[in-house]
Amino acid sequence: MTKAELCKKISDQTGCDMQSISAIVESLMVSVKGSLEKGENVYLRGFGSFILRRRAEKTARNISKNTTVIVPAHDIPAFKPAKEFTDLISKLKD
């Protein structure tokens, strides 16, 4: 599902116009990105959490130049689904 399809579905369910829903969805994404940028996790009860995961420093290889490269420790964004959400999805697969 794309962002446009999501906005269309929400618009159909709520009866609100597509432009308002699109602005709300975009605002949600900007807010989540901004919080993660500040190092704050975002918790959506019953859905999941947008969190930062720390990747440790590691040694990698550049195979085209046949050299080793040190990749510094860094944070990456991740999504951790809520237990209710994972239970719902697992029931669909059974």
Protein Blocks (a to p, Z undefined) as FASTA:
>chain_A
ZZklmmmmmmmmnopafklmmmmmmmmmmmmmmmmmnopacddehiaccddddddddddd
dfknopacdddddddddddddfklmmmmmmmmZZ
